[in-house]
Amino acid sequence: MIYIVFAIIGALIGGLTARRRNGNRLDIAQYAAGYAIAFALLGLIITVLLDRLVI
């Protein structure tokens, strides 16, 4: 569940970053997807680490 939240946050940050840099719709979509993937991977790592530490 943590990685889903991280993916959504990453997509928002990516979209806002592309918009701030005056990107068109495709730029915004690409940044949102890239950031979402990166943040989801980070969230997945955090989820696995938390799971290993708790159990």
C-alpha positions in Angstrom: 0.0 0.0 0.0 2.9 2.4 0.7 4.2 2.1 -2.9 0.8 3.1 -4.3 0.8 6.3 -2.3 4.4 7.0 -3.3 3.5 6.4 -7.0 0.7 8.9 -6.8 2.9 11.5 -5.0 5.6 10.9 -7.6 3.2 11.4 -10.5 2.0 14.7 -8.9 5.5 15.9 -8.4 6.5 14.9 -11.9 3.5 16.6 -13.5 4.1 19.8 -11.6 7.8 19.8 -12.5 7.0 19.5 -16.2 4.4 22.2 -16.0 6.8 24.5 -14.2 9.3 23.9 -17.1 6.6 24.9 -19.6 6.2 21.4 -21.0 3.3 20.4 -23.3 0.8 17.6 -22.4 3.2 14.8 -23.6 6.0 16.2 -21.5 3.8 16.4 -18.4 2.6 12.8 -19.0 6.2 11.5 -19.5 7.5 13.3 -16.4 4.5 12.1 -14.3 5.1 8.5 -15.5 8.8 8.6 -14.8 8.5 10.1 -11.4 5.7 7.7 -10.5 7.8 4.7 -11.5 10.8 6.0 -9.5 8.7 6.8 -6.4 6.9 3.5 -6.6 10.2 1.7 -6.7 11.3 3.7 -3.6 8.1 2.9 -1.9 8.4 -0.8 -2.7 11.9 -0.9 -1.2 10.6 0.9 1.9 7.7 -1.6 2.2 10.1 -4.6 1.9 12.4 -3.1 4.6 9.6 -2.4 6.9 8.2 -5.9 6.4 11.6 -7.4 7.2 12.2 -5.3 10.3 8.7 -5.9 11.8 8.7 -9.7 11.3 
